[in-house]
Amino acid sequence: MITAVLADDHPIVRQGLRALLEGEGRCRVIGEAADGLTAFDLIARLRPDVAILDVQMPDLGGLEVARRAHETYPETRVVILSMHADEPFVLEALRHGVAAYVLKGEATTDLLAAVQAALAGRRFLSAPLNERAIDAYARRVETSGQPLDRYELLTNREREVLQLAAQGLGNAEIGARLAISPRTAETHRANLLRKLGLASQTDLVRFAVGRGLLSPDG
């Protein structure tokens, strides 16, 4: 029996995905999360065979959860669910070890196939991201590490603050969400702006969108 953790901030979507996954009796959802931090905690605690993550979630996006899971618990294969077929999202997903990238509009037909491919050690991308696109994206990922990627200079906490700040949260709200003081949140924000070479909130949002951490429409 395949064990899965499912993360999406919409309960109705999670309900539908759970029914889809468990409908054929080959998969059991052992944990659900509505935000990225909870999703990673569930992966760490439950060690599922597969984690199915929405790309856009509160607190921590699915791509950052995928990065942490790939580095810390590589035995858990990650499937990303997304409304976006944009190259930045797909590149980030592959860069962080995601095994499958499923467009939400294709989930009914693709999700189970994606899970099976991921567990077999293969990549899976929904149409219109076909096999030729997989190879092209993979080559881009392999050669995109030069020059130094400034995002890799950020600590895990700075990445969390980046995600929340790009969503428009102020220092007090970020502090409350992450259980740190507003002053500490302010310090992390200043540090990440310095490391990324950014000067303003507009720059930060533009960076997050370009990186695939935030949808262009917010």
N, C-alpha and C positions, 0 to 999 in steps of 0.2 A: 504494500500500500504506500503510495506516494504521500508524503506529508508536506503541507504548504502553509506558509504565512501569507495573508492577504492584506494589503494596505491601500486604502482609498478613503478620501475624506467625505465621501457621500455614502451613507448607509444603504440606500437603495441599490447603488452600483455594487457594493460589496455583497449584498444579498443575491443579486443576479449572478455575480461571478462565482459565489460559493455554490449556487445551484448548478451552474455549468460545470464546475470542477468536480463536484461530487456526484453528478448525475449518472455517470457510467460506473461508479463504484470502484474506480482505480485511484482516486485521490481523496485525501481527507484534510480539510482546513483545520489546523490546530491552533491558530491564532489570528486575530484581526486587529487592525490598527487604523486610526483615523488621521494620524500624523506621522511624520518621519522619525522623530525621536522614539516614539513608542514602537514603531516598526523595527528599528534597529535593536531596541531592547528585547523584543520578542525573538528576533533572529539569534541574538546572543544567548537567550535563555532556553529556547526550544530547539535550536539547531535543525530547522526543517530541511527537507531535501531541496525545496524550491521556495523562493520568496517572490511574490508577484506584487509589484510596486507601481502605484500611479506616479507619473513623472512630476506632477505638481501637487504638493501636499503642504499643509502648515508646518511650521517649525523647521523642517528639513526636507528638501526635495528628494524625490526618488533616486536621482542620479548620485547625490551625495551619500544616501543610504547604501546604494549599490557599491560605491567606492569603498566605504568602510567595511561592508560585508565581504567584498572580494579580498581585501587586505587581511581581514581578521578571521573570517570563516569561509574560506574558499570552497569548502565542500558544499555549501549552500549555493545553488545556482540561482541566478537572478533573472527574472523576466520583467521587463518594463512595459507598462501600459501607458499609452499616450494618445492624445488627440493630434499631435504634431508630427508630420513627416519631414520637418525642416532638418537640413543637414546638421546644424549645431547640436541638436538634441541627439541625433543618431551617433554622431562622432563622439560626443561625451559618453554616451552609453557604452560604446565599444571600447573606448579608452579606459573605462573603469571596470572592464571585465564582464559586462552584461552579456548573457548568453542569447537572449531573445528580446526583440523590440516589436511589440504588438500594437497596432493602431486600434483604438477603442472601437471604431466602426467595424473592425474585422474580428473582434474578440470572439464572437459566437462561433465562427468557423476556424479561427487560428489559435485560440488560447491553448487548447489541449495539445495540438500539434507542436506548439512552441514549448510547452512543458516537456513533452517527450523528447524533442530535439535537444533541449538544454541538458536533460539528464543523460542523454547519449553523448554529450560532449560536442554537439554541433551548434552552429549559429542558426538563428531563425529571425527573419525580418518579414513583416507583413507586406503584401502587395500594397502600393506599387514599388516597394523596396525589394526588388527581385534578387536572384542569386548573383547576377553580375554586379548589382549595387553592393552586395555584401563584400565582394572582393575589392571593389573600388574604395569603399569606406574603410576596410581593414588596412589597405595600403596607406590611406591617408593617416590613419591612426598610428601606424608604425613609423611614419616619417614626420609626424607633427610635433615631436618632442623638442625640436631645435628651432629657434633658440629657447632658452630656459622659459618654461611656462610659469609665469608669476603666481598663478593660482596655487601651484604646488608649494609655494612658500608659506601659505596660510596654515595656521593651526586648525584643528578640528573646531575649537570654540570660535575662532575667527570666521570660519566657513558658516557656522550656525548664525552668527551675527550678520554676516553678509546676506544670507538668505532672508532673514527677517527684516533687515534694513531695506533691502530691495523691494520688499512687500509693503514698505511705507511705515513700519513700526518705529516709534521713537525710542530713546534710550530707556525710559521708564518701562515701556511695554516690553521691550526686549529683555530687560532685567527680570521682570515678572515671569515671562515665558520660560526663561532659562535658569531661574532661581539664582540670579546674581544681582549685585547692586547696580543701579543706574550708572554710577560712576565707573564701575568695571565694564559695563556695556559700552560706555562712551570711549573708554580706553581701547577696547577691542576694535571699535569702529575706526578710531583714529589710526590704529596700527595696520588694519587691513587696507585702508585707503592709501597709506604710505607705501605698503608693500606692493600694491597694485598700480601705484602711480596715478591715482585718481584724486580729483580735487573737489567734487561736489556730489550731491545726491543724484543729480541727473547722470553724471558719469558712472556712478555706481549701478543705477538701474540699466543703463546702456550696456555696461559690462555683463551684468547678470543675464540680460536678454541674449547678448551675443554668445555667451557661454552655454546657453541652454538651460540656465537655472531658473528662468522666469519666462513666462509666456509673453509675447509681444503685446498682448492686450491686457496684461496684468493678471 
